[in-house]
Amino acid sequence: MFSRLNIAVVGDIMLDRYIEGKVERVSPEAPVPVVAIGAESMFPGGAANVAHNIRVTGSRVNLFGVFGEDEGGKNLRKMLKERNIDCSGCVVLKDRITTVKTRIVAQGQQIVRLDREVVKPVEPGVERKLLQSVSKKAFDAIVVSDYGKGVVTEGLVRGLCSFKKPVVVDPKVNHTSLYRDVTVITPNLKEAELMSGITIKDYRDEERAAERILKETNAKCVLITEGYRGMTLYSERESFHVDARAKEVYDVTGAGDTVVAMFVLGLAAGLPLKRVVNLANEAAAVVVGKRGTQVVSREELNEILKRI
């Protein structure tokens, strides 16, 4: 169903690193656990994880963002090549480090996360290079994966919207004003609260928050993900809710990436909107049942498509 599609993913590229071990004692130097390191693993994160989610469905995907000229960037580019993700439109910067999130996990529980990053807007010249790279190819839809590291700017979003393709945004709360005229924004409940300035205690509050986001951004739809409750789509034409499907939640890391990836695929494939939301909902239920930064396999996706 999705193999004919070509999707652009634009945003903050990261490397997710996991260090797993055991805790059997407390340090004599400070009241902290001593982790005996065992396995280490790395996965594409942020916008790269969105691209990976899209690629495993059989769709073509091009990734646009920035890497640092460092070991993290080298490792990440290698992973993307192994996964057949085209990142030739990315920009490598000597004065910027690749964002690396290192999670220390013991007995299945995350103890601490270490972030190595630079958080500042990219230069206008980098913004222009990214837009020029996107403009050289024909895409069915565009994902903006905004983790607030500096790739997603007002000019970038405006330029992406000018290509007249569906633009689906996984948002950062302090960037609401950047998302003018996009197609869909996919905040979680907390993000919807902060983006709208409305405390959400019930569905009526959530509806008011969605209405405010729609008004302020002129987006066509807002999809609010609600954790264990599911997700609700709001637009001027219709609103509807789907219940969560996850039976067990092991790790929510990357769930938002999966939601936005599946939503853009369904939208680009021309599926009815309710089926698109159900696809995103079912896929999220699969990934939260796995440990670490994970994706929905082709077989799991085929089972989902049979159910929805």
C-alpha positions as CSV (number, residue, x, y, z in Angstrom):
1,M,0.0,0.0,0.0
2,F,2.8,2.4,0.9
3,S,5.5,1.3,-1.4
4,R,4.7,3.9,-4.1
5,L,5.0,6.8,-1.6
6,N,7.9,9.1,-1.2
7,I,8.0,11.1,2.1
8,A,10.3,13.9,3.2
9,V,11.3,14.0,6.9
10,V,12.7,17.4,8.0
11,G,13.9,18.2,11.5
12,D,16.2,17.4,14.5
13,I,18.3,14.3,13.9
14,M,19.5,12.4,17.0
15,L,21.3,9.3,18.0
16,D,19.7,7.3,20.8
17,R,22.2,5.3,22.8
18,Y,21.4,2.8,25.5
19,I,23.7,1.4,28.2
20,E,22.2,-1.5,30.1
21,G,23.6,-3.1,33.2
22,K,22.9,-4.3,36.7
23,V,22.6,-2.5,40.0
24,E,23.7,-4.5,43.1
25,R,25.0,-1.9,45.4
26,V,25.1,1.8,46.3
27,S,28.2,3.8,45.8
28,P,30.2,4.6,49.0
29,E,31.1,7.9,47.5
30,A,27.6,9.3,47.2
31,P,24.0,7.9,47.6
32,V,23.8,6.8,44.0
33,P,23.5,3.3,42.4
34,V,26.6,1.6,40.9
35,V,25.8,0.3,37.5
36,A,27.8,-2.7,36.2
37,I,27.7,-2.0,32.5
38,G,26.6,-4.9,30.2
39,A,25.2,-4.3,26.7
40,E,25.4,-1.1,24.7
41,S,23.2,-0.3,21.7
42,M,22.4,2.6,19.4
43,F,19.4,3.6,17.3
44,P,18.4,6.4,15.0
45,G,16.4,9.0,17.1
46,G,14.3,12.1,16.6
47,A,13.7,12.8,12.9
48,A,15.9,9.9,12.0
49,N,13.6,7.6,14.0
50,V,10.6,9.0,12.1
51,A,12.4,8.3,8.8
52,H,13.1,4.7,10.0
53,N,9.5,4.2,10.9
54,I,8.5,5.2,7.4
55,R,11.2,3.2,5.6
56,V,10.3,-0.1,7.2
57,T,6.8,0.1,5.7
58,G,8.4,-0.1,2.2
59,S,7.9,3.6,1.5
60,R,10.8,5.7,0.1
61,V,12.0,8.4,2.5
62,N,14.5,11.2,2.4
63,L,15.8,12.7,5.6
64,F,16.8,16.4,5.9
65,G,18.6,17.9,8.9
66,V,22.1,18.5,10.3
67,F,24.9,16.3,11.6
68,G,27.9,17.3,13.5
69,E,31.3,16.3,12.0
70,D,31.9,13.9,14.9
71,E,31.7,10.3,16.0
72,G,28.0,10.5,16.7
73,G,27.2,11.8,13.3
74,K,29.4,9.2,11.7
75,N,27.7,6.4,13.5
76,L,24.3,7.8,12.7
77,R,25.0,8.1,9.0
78,K,26.2,4.6,8.9
79,M,23.0,3.3,10.5
80,L,20.8,5.3,8.1
81,K,22.7,3.9,5.1
82,E,22.2,0.3,6.5
83,R,18.5,1.0,6.7
84,N,18.3,2.4,3.2
85,I,17.4,5.9,4.4
86,D,18.5,8.6,2.0
87,C,20.2,11.4,4.0
88,S,22.1,13.0,1.1
89,G,20.0,16.2,1.7
90,C,21.4,16.6,5.2
91,V,24.1,19.2,6.1
92,V,27.2,18.3,8.0
93,L,28.4,21.2,10.2
94,K,31.9,21.5,11.7
95,D,30.8,23.8,14.4
96,R,27.9,21.7,15.7
97,I,27.8,18.4,17.5
98,T,25.4,15.6,16.7
99,T,22.7,15.3,19.4
100,V,23.2,12.1,21.3
101,K,20.8,10.9,24.1
102,T,22.4,8.3,26.3
103,R,20.1,6.3,28.6
104,I,21.4,4.3,31.5
105,V,19.1,1.3,32.1
106,A,19.3,-1.2,35.0
107,Q,16.9,-4.0,35.7
108,G,14.7,-2.7,32.9
109,Q,14.4,0.8,34.5
110,Q,15.9,4.0,33.1
111,I,18.1,5.5,35.8
112,V,19.3,8.6,34.1
113,R,19.6,10.2,30.6
114,L,22.6,12.1,29.4
115,D,22.1,14.6,26.6
116,R,25.0,15.8,24.4
117,E,23.7,18.6,22.2
118,V,23.8,22.2,21.0
119,V,20.4,24.0,21.1
120,K,20.5,27.0,18.8
121,P,18.8,27.9,15.5
122,V,20.7,26.9,12.4
123,E,22.2,29.7,10.2
124,P,20.0,31.1,7.4
125,G,22.4,29.5,4.9
126,V,21.7,26.1,6.3
127,E,18.0,26.7,6.2
128,R,18.3,27.6,2.5
129,K,20.3,24.5,1.8
130,L,17.8,22.3,3.4
131,L,14.9,23.9,1.5
132,Q,16.8,23.7,-1.8
133,S,17.5,20.0,-1.2
134,V,13.8,19.3,-0.5
135,S,12.7,21.2,-3.6
136,K,14.8,19.0,-5.9
137,K,12.6,16.0,-5.4
138,A,8.9,15.2,-5.6
139,F,7.3,14.2,-2.3
140,D,3.8,13.0,-1.5
141,A,4.0,14.5,2.0
142,I,6.4,16.1,4.5
143,V,7.0,15.5,8.2
144,V,8.4,18.2,10.4
145,S,10.0,16.5,13.4
146,D,10.7,19.4,15.9
147,Y,12.7,18.5,19.0
148,G,13.7,22.2,19.6
149,K,17.4,21.7,18.7
150,G,17.4,24.4,16.1
151,V,16.7,22.9,12.7
152,V,13.0,23.9,12.6
153,T,12.7,27.6,12.0
154,E,9.9,29.9,10.9
155,G,11.5,30.3,7.5
156,L,11.9,26.5,7.1
157,V,8.3,25.7,7.9
158,R,7.1,28.5,5.6
159,G,9.2,27.2,2.8
160,L,8.0,23.6,3.3
161,C,4.4,24.8,3.2
162,S,5.0,26.6,-0.1
163,F,5.6,23.2,-1.8
164,K,1.8,22.6,-1.5
165,K,2.1,19.1,0.0
166,P,0.6,17.9,3.2
167,V,2.8,18.9,6.1
168,V,2.5,17.0,9.4
169,V,4.2,18.4,12.5
170,D,5.4,16.7,15.6
171,P,5.6,19.9,17.6
172,K,7.8,21.6,20.3
173,V,5.6,23.6,22.6
174,N,7.4,26.9,22.4
175,H,7.3,26.9,18.6
176,T,3.6,27.2,18.1
177,S,3.9,30.4,16.1
178,L,6.2,28.6,13.6
179,Y,3.5,26.1,12.5
180,R,1.4,28.5,10.5
181,D,-0.7,26.9,7.7
182,V,0.6,23.3,8.2
183,T,-1.8,20.4,7.6
184,V,-1.7,18.5,10.9
185,I,-0.1,19.1,14.4
186,T,0.3,16.1,16.7
187,P,0.9,17.3,20.3
188,N,0.4,15.1,23.4
189,L,-1.8,16.3,26.2
190,K,0.9,18.2,28.0
191,E,2.1,19.8,24.8
192,A,-1.5,20.8,24.0
193,E,-1.8,22.5,27.4
194,L,1.4,24.5,26.9
195,M,0.7,25.4,23.3
196,S,-2.8,26.6,24.1
197,G,-2.4,28.0,27.6
198,I,-5.4,26.0,28.7
199,T,-5.2,23.5,31.6
200,I,-6.8,20.2,30.4
201,K,-8.8,18.4,33.0
202,D,-11.5,16.9,30.8
203,Y,-12.5,16.5,27.2
204,R,-14.2,19.9,27.1
205,D,-10.9,21.5,28.1
206,E,-9.1,19.4,25.5
207,E,-11.6,20.6,22.8
208,R,-11.0,24.2,23.8
209,A,-7.2,23.7,23.7
210,A,-7.5,22.2,20.2
211,E,-9.7,25.0,19.0
212,R,-7.2,27.5,20.2
213,I,-4.3,25.7,18.5
214,L,-6.2,25.5,15.3
215,K,-7.1,29.2,15.4
216,E,-3.5,30.3,16.2
217,T,-1.8,28.2,13.6
218,N,-4.5,27.9,10.9
219,A,-3.7,24.2,10.7
220,K,-6.3,22.0,9.2
221,C,-6.2,19.4,12.0
222,V,-4.8,18.8,15.5
223,L,-4.3,15.2,16.7
224,I,-3.9,15.1,20.5
225,T,-2.3,11.9,21.8
226,E,-3.7,11.1,25.3
227,G,-1.5,8.3,26.6
228,Y,-3.5,5.4,28.1
229,R,-6.7,7.0,26.9
230,G,-5.9,7.0,23.2
231,M,-6.0,10.0,20.8
232,T,-8.5,12.5,19.5
233,L,-8.5,14.3,16.2
234,Y,-10.0,17.8,16.0
235,S,-10.7,19.9,12.8
236,E,-13.3,22.4,11.7
237,R,-15.2,19.7,10.0
238,E,-15.1,16.8,12.5
239,S,-13.8,15.5,15.7
240,F,-13.5,11.9,16.9
241,H,-11.7,9.8,19.5
242,V,-10.1,6.4,19.4
243,D,-9.3,4.4,22.5
244,A,-5.7,3.3,23.3
245,R,-4.8,-0.3,22.2
246,A,-1.7,-0.9,24.2
247,K,-2.0,-3.9,26.6
248,E,1.4,-3.4,28.3
249,V,3.6,-0.3,28.2
250,Y,7.3,-1.0,28.5
251,D,8.8,2.2,27.0
252,V,7.2,5.3,25.5
253,T,10.5,6.4,23.8
254,G,9.8,7.2,20.2
255,A,6.0,6.6,20.4
256,G,5.4,10.1,19.1
257,D,7.7,9.5,16.2
258,T,5.7,6.4,15.3
259,V,2.4,8.3,15.5
260,V,3.5,11.1,13.1
261,A,5.1,8.6,10.7
262,M,2.0,6.4,10.4
263,F,-0.2,9.4,10.2
264,V,1.7,11.0,7.3
265,L,1.7,7.6,5.5
266,G,-2.0,7.1,5.8
267,L,-2.7,10.7,4.8
268,A,-0.4,10.5,1.7
269,A,-2.0,7.2,0.7
270,G,-5.4,8.8,0.7
271,L,-6.9,6.7,3.5
272,P,-10.1,8.0,5.2
273,L,-9.2,10.2,8.2
274,K,-10.6,7.8,10.8
275,R,-8.6,5.0,9.3
276,V,-5.5,7.2,9.4
277,V,-5.9,7.9,13.1
278,N,-6.6,4.2,13.9
279,L,-3.4,3.3,12.0
280,A,-1.4,5.8,14.1
281,N,-3.1,4.6,17.3
282,E,-2.5,0.9,16.6
283,A,1.1,1.4,15.6
284,A,1.8,3.4,18.8
285,A,0.4,0.5,20.8
286,V,2.9,-1.8,19.2
287,V,6.0,0.3,19.9
288,V,5.3,1.1,23.5
289,G,5.2,-2.6,24.1
290,K,8.9,-2.8,23.1
291,R,12.0,-1.7,24.9
292,G,14.1,1.1,23.5
293,T,13.7,3.2,20.4
294,Q,11.7,0.8,18.2
295,V,9.6,0.7,15.0
296,V,6.6,-1.3,13.7
297,S,7.8,-4.1,11.5
298,R,6.3,-4.8,8.0
299,E,4.5,-7.9,9.4
300,E,3.0,-5.9,12.3
301,L,1.9,-3.2,10.0
302,N,0.1,-5.7,7.7
303,E,-1.8,-7.1,10.8
304,I,-2.8,-3.6,11.8
305,L,-4.1,-2.8,8.3
306,K,-6.2,-5.9,8.4
307,R,-7.8,-4.7,11.7
308,I,-8.6,-1.1,10.9
